[in-house]
């Protein structure tokens, strides 16, 4: 008997990327996210390790939460901002 894996969720990175312009984040980050995901998919970010669609979607979810929390472009973030995010995630 042959077993076939049935996916529980549809993992479509392109469809999720279309939602990025509606996010409440800096416009420069909205432009950078598709470029980051492309680099992530081809292995430029993780030392030659290509990242699956499912993992890319997890990155998108994390980016949305953190960039919405910061309310400023990623290029302007400081170590203090990252500490504040960490405190916010661990205490709330």
C-alpha positions as CSV (number, residue, x, y, z in Angstrom):
1,X,0.0,0.0,0.0
2,X,1.3,3.5,-0.9
3,X,0.8,6.2,1.6
4,X,0.3,9.8,0.3
5,X,1.0,12.7,2.5
6,X,-2.0,15.1,2.6
7,X,-1.1,18.7,3.4
8,X,-3.3,20.3,6.1
9,X,-2.6,23.8,4.9
10,X,-1.9,25.5,1.6
11,X,1.5,27.1,1.8
12,X,1.6,29.9,-0.7
13,X,4.3,32.4,-0.1
14,X,3.3,34.6,-3.1
15,X,-0.2,34.9,-1.8
16,X,1.0,36.0,1.6
17,X,3.5,38.5,0.1
18,X,0.5,40.2,-1.6
19,X,-0.7,41.1,1.9
20,X,2.5,42.8,2.9
21,X,1.5,46.3,1.5
22,X,-1.4,46.3,3.9
23,X,0.8,45.8,6.9
24,X,1.2,48.7,9.3
25,X,5.0,48.9,8.8
26,X,7.5,51.3,7.2
27,X,7.4,51.5,3.4
28,X,11.1,50.7,3.1
29,X,10.5,47.4,5.0
30,X,7.5,46.6,2.7
31,X,9.9,46.8,-0.2
32,X,12.7,44.8,1.5
33,X,10.6,41.9,2.6
34,X,10.1,40.3,-0.9
35,X,13.8,40.7,-1.5
36,X,14.7,39.1,1.8
37,X,12.4,36.1,1.1
38,X,13.9,35.6,-2.3
39,X,17.4,35.6,-0.8
40,X,16.1,33.2,1.9
41,X,14.6,30.8,-0.7
42,X,17.9,30.6,-2.7
43,X,20.1,30.2,0.3
44,X,21.8,33.6,0.4
45,X,20.8,34.2,4.0
46,X,21.5,30.9,5.7
47,X,24.9,30.0,4.3
48,X,23.7,28.1,1.3
49,X,20.8,26.4,3.0
50,X,17.6,26.8,1.1
51,X,14.5,27.5,3.2
52,X,11.1,25.8,2.5
53,X,7.9,27.6,1.9
54,X,6.6,26.7,5.3
55,X,9.6,28.2,7.0
56,X,9.4,31.3,4.9
57,X,5.8,31.8,6.0
58,X,7.0,31.5,9.6
59,X,9.6,34.2,8.9
60,X,6.8,36.4,7.5
61,X,4.7,35.9,10.6
62,X,7.6,36.8,12.9
63,X,8.5,39.8,10.7
64,X,5.0,41.2,10.8
65,X,4.7,41.0,14.6
66,X,8.2,42.5,15.2
67,X,8.0,45.3,12.6
68,X,4.5,46.3,13.7
69,X,5.7,46.5,17.3
70,X,8.7,48.7,16.4
71,X,6.8,51.3,14.4
72,X,10.0,52.3,12.6
73,X,12.1,51.0,9.7
74,X,14.3,48.0,10.4
75,X,17.3,50.1,9.3
76,X,16.8,52.4,12.3
77,X,16.5,49.7,15.0
78,X,18.8,49.8,18.0
79,X,19.8,47.1,20.5
80,X,17.4,48.8,23.0
81,X,14.5,48.3,20.5
82,X,15.3,44.6,20.3
83,X,15.5,44.4,24.1
84,X,12.1,46.1,24.4
85,X,10.6,43.6,21.9
86,X,12.0,40.7,23.9
87,X,10.6,42.1,27.1
88,X,7.2,42.6,25.4
89,X,7.1,39.1,24.1
90,X,8.1,37.5,27.4
91,X,5.9,39.6,29.7
92,X,2.7,39.9,27.7
